[in-house]
Amino acid sequence: MRNLILIVCLLIGLFPCSFSAFQPYEVRLYSQIEILPSKFELSDYDWRWLGEKQELAIGVYAPNNPPFDLVLEPGIYKGISADSIMTIMRNLGLRFKIIYYPDRDIALQGLLNGEIDMLADDGKRQRNESYGFLKSAPYIPDYPVLISRKAAMSNKHPIPHGARIATVQGYPSNEWIKKYFPDAKIERFPLPQNALSSVAFGENDYFLGRMIVANFLLERHYATTLSTAEIFSNENIGPVFLFHPKNAQLKRTVDIILSSISLAQHDIIFHHWSSKPDLWALKQSVVFTQKEIDWLKQHNELKVVINSLNAPFTFFDSQKQFHGLSADILNLIHFKTNINFKVIEASSEKDEIALLKKNKGDFIASITKNSKNDKELLFTRPYVLPPFVLIVRDTPLAHKKIAQTAKLAITPDNAIHDWLTKNYPQVELIEAKDTYTALQMVNEGKVDGTIENLISAHYMIDRYFRSRLKISEQLSEDTAYISFAVGRDQPELYSILDKAIASIPPRDISVLTNKWLGSPDVKMDTWTVYRTEFYTLACIATILIITSLIWNYYLHREIRLRKYTQKRLQEQAIFLETLYNGTPVPIYVIDKSGTIINSNSAWESFFSPDNESIKQLSLTSQQHPLSTIYQELHSLFDDPKSLVSPPKRYQIKNRMGERVIVHQAVAYRDNQGNISGLICSWQDITEHEQLLIELSSARQRAEHASQTKSNFLAIMSHEIRTHISAIIGLLELAATNKNQQDDITESIQIPYESALSLMGLIGDILDMAKIESGKLELVPEWVKSNELATPVVRLFEGLAKQKGISLHYHLNAIHPDEIYIDVFRLRQVISNLLNNAIKFTSEGTIEVIINYLPQNHEQNILRIIISDTGMGIEENRQELIFSPYTQAESSSKHKGTGLGLAICKQLISMMNGTITLYSQLGHGTQFLIDIPVKHRKNTRVSLPTLYKTTKNNKRLRILAVDDHPANRLLLVRQLTRFGHHVTEAKSGKQALELWKKNAIDIVITDCNMPDIDGLELTRQLREISPQTLIIIGLTADARQEERQRCIEAGMDDCLFKPLRLSQIEALLLRCTLQQIEEDTEEPIPPMLNSLINLDALMQLTQDDQQLLNKLLQTSLQENIEDIQQAERLFEKQDWLNLAHYCHRLEGSSQIIGAKKIALECKLLEEYFLTGNTSDEVILQFNQTMRSIKTLNQAIEMYITMPLQS
């Protein structure tokens, strides 16, 4: 009867009627609950007020909201609200009446008008607080709850992004939902029944609503398909009573009564309308020990192992959702203890235990205790104890009891196994892998019956074997002990799970058990049961099909291969025929007797028209043109190892006369491996040899022409330089004369610069000739970065100033100390570009910028930018500007050869760099040069001050030799300008006589003179003069090979005319230093960087010069003291102590990087320790002491001298 009333209630809720037509009327409250006495205290004033009141009017409103408000028949009001009102009124002892309103708004208006004293508001909609109504505490706890199709066992897996949530209209608000589920898609329904059904049927993922309403509906419609996923316990949305603002005393009295109502009373009210476990009541925490709490903190999520075939305890449905009685128990434990669970699947009890032993699982969710597993596992208290029953076929002839000769199917882990073998020893037990298989064996008649626990038997028969199998009797007094099980090494987990099960009321477990004893809607996924058999049959069928396909494919492949082979053989035959007869090389085949057995068309064409008669002849015949060749080829038949004759040149005759050929042959064998004949061919090279002869003749003519051009350029360069050298030199002397008047100096400057330009043109022509002949070579050296372009820029400052042009030079502040480059050629490039910039710029600015772009620790990119504001270059001429003898059209008024930029490009290319032109007609030109260069820190140390001062006071005796009077006069003037004594000689013969009569330090001679030239003079002087004599050659032939000839003749150096004053100054400085070194009694000590790795020490001290000096000073002082002690001990022949000081000297040398000295000291230490004092060791000791003293001198000189900037 009760269920019928509830169904009618739901139908009314699903199809609400319109109550707007009826007027409020009084209804009778109907409640059947037991009301427990409550203890509360009211003031006398409150009791008097209640006594005067005597009766309260309480309002309720439509529509029905099960299980809170129900009006199933006219005038009768039921529900949780009715039970709560009865409990409050019974405790107050007041009469009351219930006024039923058509909707909430009219009820609120009645409360405002004083028609009722209080209003029961279930809170399903957002409350309207505009009238300032007073609210009581909730008269029954209720909370928002999240319902899903999957049982909740963990909080570690939040709902997915974009989940679909179904809820009712009015509550909860969209803001509240977005707070917890920001990415959810919300769909609202008029009633909770509609929202829950959309989740059950897959239209939505979750339902969000009130817990009591959800439990009420789930129990009746979705008990096995939907479960509670989460309870929002911080949001109490239980129903309340609303009061008029003037009825504060009544509100206070009702709150006192509500606070005094016990949990037992709430439990009575809740379970009167729902038999499901009260999830909120389960929130009462289980009391764990501190040790258990610590264990849970370390294990945030427990891995629960389940047997997916153990229905109805643990199994998966077709959607792979975990279900079963054990799943429901875990769901209750999760809500009660907040422990998270993760499911690990197994297929048998044996697999479950194995997973536990491998630490892949923490505990087993459902296992029956037996004598075998009891030794391996710890079992919690059972949550169910079903009896064992016998299952047989549902036929009249089936056994009702176990017969002694029966055959029974039984699972390997069945706890009844021992009992059967003891009480029915004659029974044949046949093992089945799982319960479903055992029942199927009974159904198919393979066995007489099987034994299972009652819960599993009811579920499986009702689901899969209804009307085919039945339960015939209960066996034994023992029951199936079904519980959780953990490993014996997990006592804390055992205690936690045991307490959790103990905290669940037996009534709730009974409700869950009855749920699975009935006919739940969830079916076990039988695919797991049959998948092994299916896979076996599928594999066999697949193997048969694949075998047939392979055999079929093999046959088709053989047919296709045979047809393809025939086709390929035909194609190969055609190809070989074409290759044999189509090739222009004559090919023929002979046998051992020399008979031609085959030949191609090229062979026949070579001997046409006599080819037929020649083919009839044997190669052994003297009349055959190839008879001489066969005589040498016959050796291939005699030597089986020589299968191939090397190509060889022959001369044979045909109708065209005598031909030159290169003949070769290869032997071929028969089936037995014997040589059967030769395959021969030749290449006619008659025309090729003729071409080689003509090519050799042409090359000789070209080389002769090139040599002639080079000789002509050398002679012309020599003749021009010889005469112009005197002009340039004398003009330079006049221009640099400090006593000269300014106007005269300016007049001299103009022809002087013109002469320099003329020399530049000659140099460009010679450089271009070297580039074309490939004889131009770079001579890179280490040069300071700040000295790279400064001399060139300074050279052009005066010329730029004369034209009124601003010449700016900028060097990046961050640059390496030294770079490795051919500085002469680079300055030649910069000079050429600056000369062009000044030449083609009438006003404005010229800029020279040098940057260093870091590339790695060994190499930088040197970037040079030269830009001007001149006339620019036409765009169509820019690509040709770097070609030889090419000028811009706009520069036609300026004279030049057009070789400068071509030489620049070649030089930059030889340096592995690039030069790029950016120009616009009328807006100027910019050249960008990028060259990769090596770099290092400055390691050059200045000479001692003593020698710097001495070199300026040294007056040299110089013999100047030149047959040209003007050049001789110039040379004498230039040398005397620097204060040296000069003796003149106009020929080599006179120079020899003067050298014999005078003391000469330096001989400077012209290389090209009549009678005895400079090279012959040098040879004769070297034969009779000491090596200390310095001989310098001068030549107007500015070729590098000419300079090399002079050096080989014995000259110390050879300079090209014209000589500049700066060149002479540098030359005399080198010669002065050489003379000083020869005249000085004590040699100049070697530089420190030649003895130790100074760069490594700088890195060690992080480029701190003061720290480096301090380190060297300390090493110097220790070396001096150790040497004194070592020499004293050496005189005393105290070898052991001497070995100690050798060890100290080794350590000091090792610290500063003097590895050679350190090795010598180490050897000496070993000698003295072993008593080896031979003469060789004594000599080695003296040599090592001298080396250390030399090192000390180098250190002292380094410390006292600053680095060159």
Secondary structure as UniProt FT lines:
FT   HELIX           2..14
FT   TURN            20..21
FT   STRAND          25..29
FT   HELIX           44..53
FT   STRAND          55..61
FT   TURN            66..68
FT   STRAND          69..70
FT   TURN            74..75
FT   STRAND          76..78
FT   HELIX           80..92
FT   STRAND          95..101
FT   HELIX           104..113
FT   STRAND          118..121
FT   TURN            130..131
FT   STRAND          134..135
FT   STRAND          144..148
FT   TURN            161..162
FT   STRAND          164..168
FT   HELIX           174..180
FT   TURN            182..183
FT   STRAND          185..189
FT   HELIX           192..200
FT   TURN            201..202
FT   STRAND          206..210
FT   HELIX           211..221
FT   TURN            223..225
FT   STRAND          227..231
FT   TURN            233..234
FT   STRAND          240..243
FT   TURN            245..246
FT   HELIX           248..260
FT   HELIX           263..273
FT   TURN            279..280
FT   HELIX           281..283
FT   HELIX           290..298
FT   STRAND          301..307
FT   STRAND          309..310
FT   TURN            311..313
FT   STRAND          314..316
FT   TURN            318..319
FT   STRAND          322..323
FT   HELIX           325..337
FT   STRAND          340..346
FT   HELIX           349..357
FT   TURN            358..359
FT   STRAND          363..368
FT   TURN            371..372
FT   HELIX           373..375
FT   STRAND          377..379
FT   STRAND          387..393
FT   TURN            396..397
FT   TURN            404..405
FT   STRAND          407..410
FT   TURN            412..413
FT   TURN            415..416
FT   HELIX           417..423
FT   TURN            425..426
FT   STRAND          428..431
FT   HELIX           435..443
FT   TURN            444..445
FT   STRAND          449..453
FT   HELIX           454..464
FT   TURN            466..468
FT   STRAND          469..479
FT   STRAND          482..487
FT   TURN            488..489
FT   HELIX           491..502
FT   HELIX           506..517
FT   HELIX           527..582
FT   STRAND          587..591
FT   TURN            592..593
FT   STRAND          596..599
FT   HELIX           601..607
FT   TURN            608..609
FT   HELIX           611..616
FT   TURN            619..620
FT   TURN            622..623
FT   TURN            625..626
FT   HELIX           627..633
FT   HELIX           635..638
FT   TURN            640..641
FT   STRAND          644..654
FT   TURN            655..656
FT   STRAND          657..669
FT   TURN            671..672
FT   STRAND          675..684
FT   HELIX           686..735
FT   TURN            738..739
FT   HELIX           742..773
FT   STRAND          781..784
FT   HELIX           785..787
FT   HELIX           790..802
FT   TURN            803..804
FT   STRAND          805..811
FT   STRAND          818..821
FT   HELIX           823..839
FT   STRAND          844..854
FT   STRAND          859..868
FT   HELIX           875..880
FT   TURN            881..882
FT   TURN            884..885
FT   HELIX           889..891
FT   TURN            892..893
FT   HELIX           900..910
FT   TURN            911..912
FT   STRAND          914..920
FT   TURN            921..923
FT   STRAND          924..936
FT   HELIX           945..953
FT   STRAND          957..961
FT   HELIX           965..977
FT   TURN            978..979
FT   STRAND          981..985
FT   HELIX           988..997
FT   STRAND          1002..1006
FT   HELIX           1014..1024
FT   TURN            1027..1028
FT   STRAND          1030..1035
FT   HELIX           1040..1049
FT   STRAND          1053..1056
FT   HELIX           1061..1079
FT   HELIX           1088..1090
FT   HELIX           1094..1100
FT   TURN            1101..1103
FT   HELIX           1105..1132
FT   HELIX           1135..1152
FT   HELIX           1155..1169
FT   TURN            1170..1171
FT   HELIX           1175..1200
//
